[in-house]
């Protein structure tokens, strides 16, 4: 990692740790200054580490991160849950687009065994079963979001044996942590609120985004 990328990475790590600490102590007012800095730093890390500098505005990873940043900001404002949800839904659509567009001469492990992806469907069904009675008017938006993140996770799983193993694993674990983060947030908001939810949600979210970004950097920098 070059000095410039290392500086950006350390800055992202610093503000991430500060934001998680502020979350743990319930200092939501101070998080207005820390949370919005995390994703832009990851965008900077991605752009400076790849050849996407000139065409970043059409790169699916960058667009997904921008939508994620918008979601972060919206969720910090009272009454803006729906815009936040829509922003993250768009982010997942961009990540799906990226995963679908990856190129390789190898075949995905799941292309030969697609039935194994039924585990993702089972998780979605169980999560919706848990949340459904308490969703009220949010049933359709949450179901649409749940379907989208499930497709995103499936698309990430599809990279296994299609791409170089370390890159694929970064995508898979990143997507898994994203689904975990969203699930914790949904359970806390709609089903059973618990005190540590904010810390768990933010920690898994940051890990998810970072792993996807690092995986995308590896993919972009691997000779095709």
MARBA-3410 file (N, C-alpha, C, O; in Angstrom, 1 decimal):
224
0.9,-1.2,0.0,0.0,0.0,0.0,0.9,1.2,0.0,1.8,1.4,0.8 ~ 0.6,2.1,-1.0,1.4,3.4,-1.1,1.1,4.3,0.0,0.0,4.2,0.6 ~ 2.0,5.3,0.3,1.8,6.2,1.4,0.4,7.0,1.3,-0.2,7.1,2.3 ~ 0.0,7.4,0.1,-1.2,8.1,0.0,-2.4,7.2,0.4,-3.3,7.6,1.1 ~ -2.4,6.0,-0.1,-3.5,5.0,0.2,-3.5,4.7,1.7,-4.5,4.5,2.3
-2.3,4.5,2.2,-2.1,4.2,3.7,-2.7,5.3,4.5,-3.4,5.0,5.5 ~ -2.4,6.5,4.1,-3.0,7.7,4.9,-4.5,7.7,4.9,-5.1,7.9,5.9 ~ -5.1,7.5,3.7,-6.5,7.5,3.6,-7.1,6.3,4.4,-8.1,6.5,5.1 ~ -6.5,5.1,4.3,-7.0,4.0,5.1,-6.9,4.2,6.6,-7.9,3.9,7.3 ~ -5.8,4.8,7.1,-5.7,5.1,8.5,-6.7,6.1,8.9,-7.3,6.0,10.0
-7.0,7.1,8.1,-8.0,8.1,8.4,-9.4,7.5,8.5,-10.1,7.8,9.4 ~ -9.7,6.6,7.5,-11.0,5.9,7.6,-11.1,5.0,8.8,-12.1,5.0,9.5 ~ -10.0,4.3,9.2,-10.0,3.5,10.4,-10.2,4.4,11.6,-10.9,4.0,12.5 ~ -9.5,5.5,11.7,-9.6,6.4,12.8,-11.0,6.9,13.0,-11.6,6.8,14.1 ~ -11.6,7.5,12.0,-13.0,8.0,12.1,-14.0,6.9,12.4,-15.0,7.1,13.0
-13.7,5.7,11.8,-14.6,4.6,12.1,-14.6,4.2,13.6,-15.7,4.0,14.2 ~ -13.4,4.1,14.2,-13.3,3.8,15.6,-13.9,4.9,16.4,-14.6,4.6,17.4 ~ -13.7,6.1,16.1,-14.3,7.2,16.9,-15.8,7.2,16.8,-16.5,7.4,17.8 ~ -16.3,6.9,15.6,-17.8,6.9,15.4,-18.4,5.7,16.2,-19.5,5.9,16.8 ~ -17.8,4.6,16.2,-18.3,3.4,16.9,-18.3,3.7,18.4,-19.2,3.4,19.1
-17.2,4.4,18.9,-17.1,4.8,20.3,-18.2,5.7,20.7,-18.8,5.6,21.7 ~ -18.5,6.7,19.8,-19.5,7.7,20.0,-20.9,7.0,20.1,-21.8,7.4,20.8 ~ -21.0,6.0,19.2,-22.3,5.2,19.2,-22.5,4.5,20.5,-23.6,4.5,21.1 ~ -21.4,3.9,21.0,-21.5,3.1,22.2,-21.9,4.0,23.4,-22.5,3.6,24.3 ~ -21.4,5.3,23.4,-21.7,6.2,24.5,-22.9,7.1,24.2,-23.2,8.0,25.0
-23.6,6.8,23.1,-24.9,7.5,22.8,-24.7,9.0,22.4,-25.6,9.8,22.6 ~ -23.5,9.3,21.9,-23.3,10.7,21.5,-23.7,11.0,20.1,-22.8,11.2,19.2 ~ -24.9,10.9,19.8,-25.4,11.0,18.4,-25.2,12.4,17.8,-25.0,12.5,16.6 ~ -25.2,13.4,18.6,-24.9,14.7,18.1,-23.5,14.8,17.5,-23.3,15.5,16.5 ~ -22.5,14.2,18.2,-21.2,14.3,17.7,-20.9,13.4,16.5,-20.0,13.7,15.7
-21.8,12.4,16.3,-21.7,11.5,15.2,-22.0,12.2,13.8,-21.7,11.7,12.8 ~ -22.7,13.4,14.0,-23.0,14.2,12.8,-21.7,14.6,12.1,-21.7,14.9,10.9 ~ -20.6,14.6,12.8,-19.3,15.0,12.3,-18.4,13.9,11.9,-17.4,14.0,11.1 ~ -18.7,12.7,12.4,-17.8,11.5,12.2,-18.4,10.6,11.1,-17.6,10.1,10.2 ~ -19.6,10.2,11.3,-20.2,9.2,10.4,-20.1,9.6,8.9,-19.8,8.8,8.1
-20.4,10.9,8.5,-20.4,11.2,7.1,-19.0,11.3,6.5,-18.9,11.4,5.3 ~ -18.0,11.1,7.3,-16.6,11.1,6.8,-16.1,9.7,6.3,-15.2,9.6,5.5 ~ -16.7,8.7,6.9,-16.2,7.3,6.7,-16.3,6.9,5.2,-15.3,6.5,4.6 ~ -17.4,7.0,4.6,-17.6,6.5,3.2,-16.8,7.3,2.2,-16.2,6.7,1.3 ~ -16.8,8.7,2.3,-16.0,9.4,1.4,-14.5,9.0,1.4,-13.8,9.0,0.4
-14.0,8.7,2.6,-12.6,8.2,2.7,-12.4,6.9,2.0,-11.4,6.6,1.4 ~ -13.4,6.0,2.1,-13.4,4.7,1.4,-13.4,4.9,-0.1,-12.8,4.2,-0.9 ~ -14.2,5.9,-0.6,-14.2,6.3,-2.0,-12.9,6.7,-2.4,-12.4,6.3,-3.5 ~ -12.2,7.6,-1.6,-10.9,8.1,-1.9,-9.9,6.9,-2.0,-9.0,6.9,-2.9 ~ -10.0,6.0,-1.1,-9.1,4.8,-1.1,-9.3,4.0,-2.3,-8.3,3.6,-2.9
-10.5,3.8,-2.7,-10.8,3.0,-4.0,-10.3,3.7,-5.2,-9.6,3.1,-6.0 ~ -10.6,5.0,-5.3,-10.2,5.7,-6.5,-8.7,5.9,-6.7,-8.1,5.7,-7.8 ~ -8.0,6.1,-5.6,-6.5,6.3,-5.6,-5.8,5.0,-5.8,-4.6,5.0,-6.0 ~ -6.5,3.9,-5.5,-5.9,2.5,-5.6,-6.1,1.8,-6.9,-5.6,0.7,-7.1 ~ -6.9,2.4,-7.8,-7.3,1.7,-9.0,-7.1,2.7,-10.2,-6.6,3.8,-10.0
-7.4,2.2,-11.4,-7.3,3.0,-12.6,-8.7,3.7,-12.9,-8.9,4.1,-14.1 ~ -9.5,3.8,-11.9,-10.9,4.4,-12.2,-10.9,5.9,-11.9,-12.0,6.5,-11.8 ~ -9.7,6.6,-11.9,-9.7,8.0,-11.5,-10.5,8.8,-12.5,-11.2,9.8,-12.1 ~ -10.4,8.5,-13.8,-11.0,9.4,-14.8,-12.5,9.0,-15.0,-13.3,9.8,-15.5 ~ -12.8,7.8,-14.7,-14.2,7.3,-15.0,-14.9,6.9,-13.7,-15.9,6.1,-13.8
-14.5,7.5,-12.6,-15.1,7.1,-11.3,-16.6,7.3,-11.3,-17.3,6.6,-10.6 ~ -17.1,8.3,-12.0,-18.5,8.7,-12.0,-19.4,7.7,-12.6,-20.6,7.8,-12.4 ~ -18.8,6.7,-13.3,-19.7,5.6,-13.8,-19.3,4.2,-13.3,-19.7,3.2,-13.8 ~ -18.4,4.2,-12.3,-18.0,3.0,-11.7,-19.1,2.5,-10.6,-19.4,3.3,-9.8 ~ -19.5,1.3,-10.7,-20.6,0.8,-9.9,-20.2,0.8,-8.4,-21.1,1.1,-7.6
-19.0,0.5,-8.1,-18.6,0.6,-6.7,-18.6,2.0,-6.1,-19.1,2.2,-5.0 ~ -18.1,3.0,-6.9,-18.2,4.3,-6.4,-19.6,4.8,-6.3,-20.0,5.5,-5.3 ~ -20.4,4.5,-7.2,-21.9,4.9,-7.2,-22.6,4.2,-6.0,-23.4,4.8,-5.3 ~ -22.2,3.0,-5.7,-22.8,2.3,-4.6,-22.4,2.9,-3.3,-23.2,3.0,-2.3 ~ -21.1,3.3,-3.2,-20.6,4.0,-2.0,-21.3,5.4,-1.8,-21.6,5.8,-0.7
-21.5,6.1,-2.9,-22.1,7.4,-2.9,-23.5,7.3,-2.3,-24.0,8.0,-1.5 ~ -24.2,6.3,-2.8,-25.6,6.0,-2.3,-25.6,5.6,-0.9,-26.5,6.0,-0.1 ~ -24.6,4.8,-0.5,-24.4,4.5,0.9,-24.2,5.7,1.8,-24.8,5.8,2.9 ~ -23.4,6.6,1.3,-23.1,7.8,2.1,-24.4,8.6,2.2,-24.7,9.1,3.3 ~ -25.2,8.7,1.2,-26.5,9.4,1.3,-27.4,8.7,2.3,-28.1,9.4,3.1
-27.4,7.4,2.3,-28.2,6.6,3.3,-27.7,6.9,4.7,-28.5,7.1,5.6 ~ -26.4,7.0,4.9,-25.8,7.3,6.2,-26.4,8.7,6.7,-26.8,8.8,7.8 ~ -26.3,9.7,5.8,-26.8,11.0,6.2,-28.3,11.0,6.4,-28.7,11.6,7.4 ~ -29.1,10.4,5.6,-30.5,10.4,5.8,-30.9,9.8,7.1,-31.8,10.2,7.8 ~ -30.2,8.6,7.4,-30.6,7.9,8.7,-30.2,8.7,9.9,-30.7,8.3,11.0
-29.4,9.7,9.8,-29.1,10.6,10.9,-30.2,11.7,11.2,-30.1,12.4,12.2 ~ -31.1,11.8,10.3,-32.1,12.8,10.3,-33.5,12.2,10.7,-33.9,11.2,10.0 ~ -34.1,12.7,11.7,-35.4,12.2,12.1,-36.4,12.3,10.9,-36.5,13.3,10.3 ~ -37.2,11.2,10.8,-38.2,11.1,9.7,-37.7,10.9,8.3,-38.5,10.9,7.4 ~ -36.4,10.5,8.2,-35.9,10.3,6.9,-35.5,8.8,6.7,-34.6,8.5,5.9
-36.2,7.9,7.4,-35.8,6.5,7.2,-36.1,6.0,5.8,-35.3,5.2,5.3 ~ -37.2,6.4,5.2,-37.5,5.9,3.9,-36.5,6.4,2.8,-36.0,5.5,2.1 ~ -36.1,7.7,2.8,-35.0,8.1,1.9,-33.7,7.3,2.2,-33.0,7.0,1.2 ~ -33.5,7.0,3.4,-32.3,6.3,3.8,-32.3,4.9,3.2,-31.4,4.3,2.7 ~ -33.5,4.2,3.4,-33.7,2.9,2.9,-33.6,2.8,1.4,-32.9,1.9,0.9
-34.2,3.8,0.7,-34.1,3.9,-0.8,-32.6,4.1,-1.2,-32.2,3.5,-2.2 ~ -31.9,4.9,-0.5,-30.5,5.1,-0.8,-29.6,3.8,-0.7,-28.8,3.5,-1.6 ~ -29.9,3.1,0.3,-29.1,1.8,0.5,-29.6,0.8,-0.5,-28.8,-0.1,-1.0 ~ -30.9,0.8,-0.9,-31.4,-0.1,-1.9,-30.7,0.2,-3.2,-30.3,-0.8,-3.9 ~ -30.5,1.4,-3.6,-29.8,1.8,-4.8,-28.3,1.3,-4.7,-27.7,0.9,-5.7
-27.7,1.5,-3.5,-26.3,1.0,-3.3,-26.2,-0.4,-3.6,-25.3,-0.9,-4.3 ~ -27.1,-1.2,-3.1,-27.1,-2.7,-3.3,-27.3,-3.0,-4.8,-26.7,-3.9,-5.3 ~ -28.1,-2.2,-5.5,-28.3,-2.4,-6.9,-27.0,-2.2,-7.7,-26.7,-2.9,-8.6 ~ -26.3,-1.2,-7.3,-25.0,-0.9,-7.9,-24.0,-2.0,-7.6,-23.2,-2.4,-8.5 ~ -24.0,-2.5,-6.4,-23.1,-3.6,-6.0,-23.5,-4.9,-6.8,-22.6,-5.6,-7.3
-24.8,-5.1,-7.0,-25.2,-6.2,-7.8,-24.7,-6.1,-9.2,-24.2,-7.0,-9.8 ~ -24.8,-4.9,-9.8,-24.4,-4.6,-11.1,-22.9,-4.9,-11.2,-22.4,-5.5,-12.2 ~ -22.1,-4.5,-10.2,-20.7,-4.8,-10.2,-20.4,-6.3,-10.2,-19.6,-6.8,-11.1 ~ -21.0,-7.0,-9.3,-20.8,-8.4,-9.2,-21.2,-9.2,-10.5,-20.5,-10.1,-11.0 ~ -22.3,-8.7,-11.1,-22.7,-9.4,-12.3,-21.8,-9.1,-13.5,-21.7,-9.9,-14.4
-21.1,-8.0,-13.5,-20.3,-7.6,-14.6,-18.8,-8.1,-14.5,-18.1,-7.9,-15.4 ~ -18.4,-8.7,-13.4,-17.1,-9.2,-13.3,-16.8,-10.3,-14.4,-17.7,-11.0,-14.7 ~ -15.6,-10.2,-14.9,-15.2,-11.1,-16.0,-14.2,-12.1,-15.6,-13.2,-11.8,-14.8 ~ -14.3,-13.3,-16.1,-13.4,-14.4,-15.7,-13.6,-15.5,-16.7,-14.7,-15.7,-17.2 ~ -12.5,-16.3,-16.9,-12.6,-17.5,-17.8,-13.1,-18.7,-17.0,-13.4,-19.8,-17.5
-13.1,-18.5,-15.6,-13.5,-19.7,-14.8,-15.0,-19.6,-14.5,-15.6,-18.6,-14.6 ~ -15.5,-20.8,-14.1,-16.9,-20.9,-13.8,-17.2,-20.8,-12.3,-16.4,-21.4,-11.5 ~ -18.2,-20.1,-11.9,-18.6,-20.0,-10.5,-18.9,-21.4,-9.9,-19.5,-22.2,-10.6 ~ -18.5,-21.6,-8.7,-18.9,-22.8,-7.9,-20.4,-23.0,-7.9,-20.9,-24.1,-8.0 ~ -21.1,-21.9,-7.8,-22.6,-21.9,-7.7,-23.3,-22.0,-9.0,-24.5,-22.3,-9.1
-22.5,-21.8,-10.1,-23.1,-22.1,-11.4,-23.4,-23.5,-11.6,-24.4,-23.9,-12.3 ~ -22.6,-24.4,-11.1,-22.8,-25.8,-11.2,-23.7,-26.3,-10.1,-24.2,-27.4,-10.2 ~ -23.8,-25.6,-9.0,-24.6,-26.0,-7.8,-25.6,-24.9,-7.4,-25.5,-24.5,-6.2 ~ -26.4,-24.3,-8.3,-27.3,-23.2,-7.9,-28.2,-23.5,-6.8,-28.7,-22.6,-6.1 ~ -28.5,-24.8,-6.5,-29.5,-25.1,-5.5,-28.9,-24.7,-4.1,-29.7,-24.5,-3.2
-27.6,-24.6,-4.0,-27.0,-24.2,-2.7,-27.4,-22.8,-2.3,-27.3,-22.4,-1.1 ~ -27.8,-21.9,-3.3,-28.1,-20.6,-3.0,-29.5,-20.5,-2.3,-29.9,-19.4,-1.8 ~ -30.2,-21.7,-2.2,-31.4,-21.7,-1.5,-31.3,-21.3,0.0,-32.2,-20.9,0.7 ~ -30.0,-21.4,0.5,-29.8,-21.0,1.9,-30.0,-19.5,2.1,-30.5,-19.0,3.1 ~ -29.7,-18.7,1.0,-30.0,-17.2,1.1,-31.5,-17.0,1.1,-32.0,-16.1,1.9
-32.2,-17.7,0.3,-33.7,-17.6,0.3,-34.3,-18.0,1.6,-35.2,-17.3,2.1 ~ -33.7,-19.0,2.2,-34.2,-19.5,3.5,-34.0,-18.4,4.6,-34.9,-18.2,5.4 ~ -32.9,-17.7,4.5,-32.6,-16.7,5.5,-33.6,-15.5,5.3,-34.1,-15.0,6.3 ~ -33.8,-15.1,4.1,-34.8,-14.0,3.8,-36.2,-14.4,4.3,-36.8,-13.5,4.9 ~ -36.6,-15.6,4.1,-37.9,-16.0,4.5,-38.0,-16.0,6.0,-39.0,-15.5,6.6
-37.0,-16.4,6.7,-37.0,-16.5,8.2,-37.0,-15.0,8.7,-37.6,-14.7,9.7 ~ -36.2,-14.2,8.1,-36.1,-12.8,8.6,-37.4,-12.1,8.4,-37.9,-11.4,9.3 ~ -38.1,-12.3,7.2,-39.4,-11.6,7.0,-40.4,-12.2,7.9,-41.3,-11.5,8.4 ~ -40.3,-13.5,8.2,-41.3,-14.1,9.1,-41.1,-13.5,10.5,-42.1,-13.3,11.2 ~ -39.9,-13.2,10.9,-39.7,-12.6,12.2,-40.2,-11.1,12.3,-40.7,-10.7,13.3
-40.0,-10.4,11.2,-40.3,-9.0,11.2,-41.7,-8.7,10.8,-42.3,-7.7,11.3 ~ -42.3,-9.5,10.0,-43.6,-9.2,9.4,-44.7,-8.7,10.3,-45.4,-7.7,10.0 ~ -44.9,-9.3,11.5,-46.1,-8.9,12.3,-45.9,-7.5,12.8,-46.9,-6.9,13.2 ~ -44.7,-6.9,12.9,-44.5,-5.6,13.5,-44.2,-4.5,12.4,-43.9,-3.4,12.8 ~ -44.2,-4.9,11.1,-43.8,-3.9,10.1,-44.9,-2.9,9.8,-44.5,-1.8,9.3
-46.1,-3.2,9.9,-47.2,-2.3,9.6,-47.1,-1.8,8.2,-47.1,-2.7,7.3 ~ -47.1,-0.5,7.9,-47.1,0.0,6.6,-45.7,-0.1,5.9,-45.6,0.2,4.7 ~ -44.7,-0.6,6.6,-43.4,-0.8,6.1,-43.2,-2.2,5.5,-42.1,-2.5,5.0 ~ -44.3,-3.0,5.4,-44.1,-4.4,4.9,-43.5,-4.4,3.5,-42.5,-5.1,3.3 ~ -44.1,-3.7,2.6,-43.6,-3.8,1.2,-42.2,-3.2,1.0,-41.4,-3.8,0.4
-41.9,-2.0,1.6,-40.6,-1.5,1.4,-39.5,-2.4,2.0,-38.5,-2.6,1.4 ~ -39.8,-2.9,3.2,-38.8,-3.8,3.8,-38.7,-5.1,3.1,-37.6,-5.6,3.0 ~ -39.8,-5.6,2.5,-39.7,-6.9,1.7,-38.9,-6.6,0.5,-38.0,-7.4,0.1 ~ -39.1,-5.5,-0.2,-38.3,-5.1,-1.4,-36.9,-5.0,-1.1,-36.0,-5.5,-1.8 ~ -36.6,-4.4,0.1,-35.2,-4.2,0.5,-34.5,-5.6,0.8,-33.4,-5.9,0.4
-35.3,-6.4,1.5,-34.8,-7.8,1.9,-34.5,-8.6,0.6,-33.5,-9.3,0.6 ~ -35.3,-8.5,-0.4,-35.1,-9.3,-1.6,-33.8,-8.7,-2.3,-33.0,-9.5,-2.8 ~ -33.7,-7.4,-2.3,-32.5,-6.8,-2.9,-31.2,-7.2,-2.3,-30.2,-7.6,-2.9 ~ -31.1,-7.2,-0.9,-29.9,-7.5,-0.3,-29.6,-9.0,-0.4,-28.5,-9.5,-0.4 ~ -30.7,-9.8,-0.5,-30.5,-11.3,-0.7,-29.9,-11.5,-2.1,-29.0,-12.4,-2.3
-30.3,-10.8,-3.1,-29.8,-10.9,-4.5,-28.3,-10.5,-4.4,-27.5,-11.1,-5.1 ~ -28.0,-9.4,-3.7,-26.7,-8.9,-3.6,-25.7,-9.9,-3.0,-24.6,-10.2,-3.5 ~ -26.2,-10.6,-1.9,-25.4,-11.6,-1.3,-25.2,-12.8,-2.2,-24.1,-13.4,-2.3 ~ -26.3,-13.2,-3.0,-26.2,-14.3,-3.9,-25.2,-13.9,-5.0,-24.4,-14.8,-5.5 ~ -25.2,-12.7,-5.5,-24.3,-12.3,-6.5,-22.8,-12.3,-6.0,-21.9,-12.6,-6.8
-22.6,-12.0,-4.8,-21.3,-12.0,-4.2,-20.8,-13.5,-4.1,-19.7,-13.8,-4.4 ~ -21.7,-14.3,-3.6,-21.4,-15.8,-3.5,-21.0,-16.3,-4.9,-20.2,-17.2,-5.0 ~ -21.6,-15.8,-5.9,-21.4,-16.3,-7.3,-19.9,-16.0,-7.7,-19.5,-16.7,-8.7 ~ -19.2,-15.2,-7.0,-17.8,-14.9,-7.4,-16.9,-16.0,-7.0,-15.7,-16.0,-7.5 ~ -17.4,-16.9,-6.1,-16.5,-18.0,-5.7,-16.1,-18.9,-6.8,-17.0,-19.5,-7.5
-14.8,-19.1,-7.0,-14.2,-19.9,-8.1,-14.4,-19.2,-9.4,-13.7,-19.7,-10.4 ~ -15.2,-18.2,-9.5,-15.2,-17.4,-10.8,-14.0,-16.4,-10.8,-13.3,-16.3,-11.8 ~ -13.8,-15.8,-9.6,-12.6,-14.9,-9.5,-11.5,-15.5,-8.6,-11.7,-16.6,-8.1 ~ -10.4,-14.9,-8.6,-9.3,-15.3,-7.7,-9.8,-15.4,-6.3,-10.6,-14.6,-5.8 ~ -9.4,-16.5,-5.6,-10.0,-16.9,-4.3,-10.1,-15.8,-3.3,-11.1,-15.5,-2.7
-9.0,-15.1,-3.0,-8.9,-14.0,-2.0,-9.9,-12.9,-2.3,-10.6,-12.4,-1.5 ~ -10.0,-12.5,-3.6,-10.9,-11.5,-4.0,-12.4,-11.9,-3.8,-13.2,-11.2,-3.3 ~ -12.7,-13.1,-4.2,-14.0,-13.7,-4.0,-14.4,-13.7,-2.5,-15.5,-13.4,-2.2 ~ -13.5,-14.2,-1.7,-13.8,-14.3,-0.3,-14.0,-12.9,0.3,-14.9,-12.7,1.2 ~ -13.3,-11.9,-0.1,-13.5,-10.5,0.4,-14.9,-10.1,0.0,-15.6,-9.5,0.9
-15.3,-10.3,-1.2,-16.7,-10.0,-1.6,-17.7,-10.7,-0.8,-18.7,-10.1,-0.3 ~ -17.5,-12.0,-0.6,-18.5,-12.8,0.1,-18.7,-12.4,1.5,-19.8,-12.2,2.0 ~ -17.5,-12.3,2.2,-17.6,-11.9,3.6,-18.2,-10.4,3.8,-18.9,-10.2,4.7 ~ -17.8,-9.6,2.9,-18.3,-8.2,2.9,-19.8,-8.2,2.7,-20.5,-7.5,3.4 ~ -20.3,-8.9,1.7,-21.7,-9.0,1.5,-22.5,-9.6,2.7,-23.5,-9.2,3.1
-21.9,-10.6,3.3,-22.5,-11.3,4.5,-22.6,-10.3,5.6,-23.6,-10.2,6.3 ~ -21.5,-9.5,5.9,-21.6,-8.5,6.9,-22.6,-7.4,6.6,-23.2,-6.9,7.6 ~ -22.8,-7.1,5.4,-23.8,-6.1,5.0,-25.2,-6.6,5.3,-26.0,-5.9,5.9 ~ -25.4,-7.8,5.0,-26.7,-8.4,5.3,-26.9,-8.5,6.8,-28.0,-8.3,7.3 ~ -25.9,-8.9,7.5,-25.9,-8.9,9.0,-26.2,-7.6,9.6,-27.0,-7.5,10.5
-25.5,-6.5,9.1,-25.7,-5.2,9.6,-27.2,-4.7,9.4,-27.8,-4.2,10.3 ~ -27.7,-5.0,8.2,-29.1,-4.6,7.9,-30.1,-5.4,8.7,-31.1,-4.8,9.1 ~ -29.8,-6.6,8.9,-30.7,-7.5,9.7,-30.7,-7.0,11.2,-31.8,-6.9,11.8 ~ -29.6,-6.6,11.7,-29.5,-6.1,13.1,-30.3,-4.8,13.2,-31.1,-4.6,14.1 ~ -30.1,-3.9,12.2,-30.8,-2.7,12.2,-32.3,-2.9,12.1,-33.1,-2.2,12.9
-32.8,-3.8,11.3,-34.2,-4.1,11.1,-34.8,-4.7,12.4,-35.9,-4.3,12.8 ~ -34.1,-5.6,12.9,-34.6,-6.3,14.2,-34.7,-5.2,15.3,-35.7,-5.2,16.0 ~ -33.7,-4.4,15.4,-33.7,-3.4,16.5,-34.8,-2.4,16.2,-35.5,-1.9,17.2 ~ -35.1,-2.0,15.0,-36.1,-1.0,14.7,-37.5,-1.5,14.7,-38.4,-0.8,15.2 ~ -37.7,-2.7,14.2,-39.1,-3.2,14.0,-39.5,-4.3,15.0,-40.7,-4.6,15.1
-38.5,-5.0,15.6,-38.9,-6.2,16.4,-38.6,-6.1,17.9,-39.4,-5.9,18.7 ~ -37.3,-6.1,18.1,-36.8,-6.1,19.6,-35.7,-5.2,19.8,-34.5,-5.6,19.6 ~ -35.9,-3.9,20.1,-34.8,-3.0,20.3,-33.9,-3.5,21.4,-34.4,-4.0,22.5 ~ -32.6,-3.3,21.2,-31.6,-3.6,22.3,-30.5,-2.6,22.3,-30.2,-2.0,21.3 ~ -29.9,-2.5,23.4,-29.0,-1.3,23.7,-27.8,-1.3,22.8,-27.3,-0.3,22.4
-27.2,-2.5,22.5,-26.0,-2.6,21.8,-26.2,-2.6,20.2,-25.2,-2.7,19.5 ~ -27.4,-2.4,19.8,-27.7,-2.6,18.4,-26.9,-1.6,17.5,-26.4,-2.0,16.4 ~ -26.8,-0.3,18.0,-26.1,0.7,17.2,-24.6,0.3,16.9,-24.1,0.5,15.8 ~ -24.0,-0.2,18.0,-22.6,-0.5,17.9,-22.4,-1.7,16.9,-21.6,-1.7,16.0 ~ -23.3,-2.7,17.1,-23.2,-3.9,16.2,-23.5,-3.5,14.7,-22.8,-4.0,13.8
-24.5,-2.7,14.5,-24.9,-2.3,13.2,-23.8,-1.5,12.5,-23.4,-1.8,11.4 ~ -23.2,-0.6,13.2,-22.2,0.2,12.6,-20.9,-0.5,12.4,-20.2,-0.4,11.3 ~ -20.5,-1.4,13.3,-19.3,-2.2,13.2,-19.4,-3.1,12.0,-18.4,-3.2,11.1 ~ -20.5,-3.9,11.9,-20.6,-4.8,10.7,-20.7,-4.0,9.4,-20.3,-4.5,8.4 ~ -21.4,-2.9,9.4,-21.5,-2.0,8.2,-20.2,-1.6,7.7,-19.9,-1.7,6.5
-19.3,-1.1,8.6,-18.0,-0.6,8.2,-17.1,-1.7,7.7,-16.5,-1.5,6.6 ~ -17.2,-2.8,8.4,-16.4,-4.0,7.9,-16.9,-4.4,6.5,-16.1,-4.7,5.6 ~ -18.2,-4.4,6.3,-18.8,-4.8,5.1,-18.3,-3.9,3.9,-17.8,-4.4,2.9 ~ -18.4,-2.6,4.1,-18.0,-1.7,3.1,-16.5,-1.8,2.8,-16.1,-1.8,1.6 ~ -15.7,-1.9,3.8,-14.3,-2.0,3.6,-13.9,-3.2,2.9,-13.0,-3.2,2.0
-14.5,-4.4,3.2,-14.1,-5.6,2.5,-14.5,-5.6,1.0,-13.8,-6.0,0.2 ~ -15.7,-5.0,0.8,-16.1,-4.9,-0.6,-15.2,-4.0,-1.4,-14.8,-4.2,-2.5 ~ -14.8,-2.9,-0.8,-13.9,-1.9,-1.4,-12.5,-2.6,-1.7,-12.0,-2.5,-2.8 ~ -12.0,-3.3,-0.7,-10.7,-3.9,-0.9,-10.8,-5.0,-1.9,-9.9,-5.2,-2.7 ~ -11.9,-5.8,-1.9,-12.1,-6.8,-2.9,-12.1,-6.2,-4.3,-11.6,-6.7,-5.3
-12.8,-5.0,-4.4,-12.9,-4.4,-5.7,-11.6,-3.8,-6.2,-11.3,-3.9,-7.4 ~ -10.8,-3.4,-5.3,-9.4,-2.9,-5.6,-8.6,-4.0,-6.2,-7.9,-3.9,-7.2 ~ -8.7,-5.2,-5.5,-7.9,-6.4,-5.9,-8.4,-6.8,-7.3,-7.6,-7.1,-8.2 ~ -9.7,-6.8,-7.5,-10.3,-7.2,-8.8,-9.8,-6.2,-9.9,-9.4,-6.6,-11.0 ~ -9.9,-4.9,-9.7,-9.5,-3.9,-10.7,-8.0,-4.0,-11.0,-7.6,-3.7,-12.2
-7.2,-4.3,-10.0,-5.8,-4.4,-10.2,-5.2,-5.7,-10.7,-4.0,-5.8,-10.9 ~ -6.1,-6.7,-10.8,-5.6,-8.0,-11.3,-5.7,-8.1,-12.8,-6.7,-7.8,-13.4 ~ -4.6,-8.4,-13.5,-4.6,-8.5,-14.9,-5.7,-9.5,-15.4,-5.8,-10.6,-14.9 ~ -6.4,-9.0,-16.4,-7.5,-9.9,-17.0,-7.0,-10.7,-18.2,-7.7,-11.5,-18.8
END
